Amino acid sequence: MVYVLQIDMEECGICEDCIDVCIEEAIKKKGYKIVIDNAQCDSCGECVDVCPVGAIYED
């Protein structure tokens, strides 16, 4: 299954747990935002599972 992931920045607390768990380094912090490079993402879903507020979701 291939995920196209989005981040709801209104919900995101910028805890960086998703960055820490991403082995592909597809998630980065840019200023006060978390950004997912879906071209680099391997669709494992680990970031969705680790997000404590559910801000990352499949689109």
Secondary structure as the mmCIF struct_conf table of DSSP 4:
data_model
#
loop_
_struct_conf.conf_type_id
_struct_conf.id
_struct_conf.beg_label_comp_id
_struct_conf.beg_label_asym_id
_struct_conf.beg_label_seq_id
_struct_conf.end_label_comp_id
_struct_conf.end_label_asym_id
_struct_conf.end_label_seq_id
STRN STRN1 LEU A 5 ILE A 7
TURN_TY1_P TURN_TY1_P1 MET A 9 GLU A 11
HELX_RH_AL_P HELX_RH_AL_P1 ASP A 17 VAL A 21
TURN_TY1_P TURN_TY1_P2 ILE A 23 GLU A 24
STRN STRN2 ILE A 27 LYS A 30
TURN_TY1_P TURN_TY1_P3 GLY A 31 TYR A 32
STRN STRN3 LYS A 33 ILE A 36
TURN_TY1_P TURN_TY1_P4 ASN A 38 GLN A 40
HELX_RH_AL_P HELX_RH_AL_P2 GLU A 46 VAL A 50
TURN_TY1_P TURN_TY1_P5 PRO A 52 VAL A 53
STRN STRN4 ILE A 56 GLU A 58
#
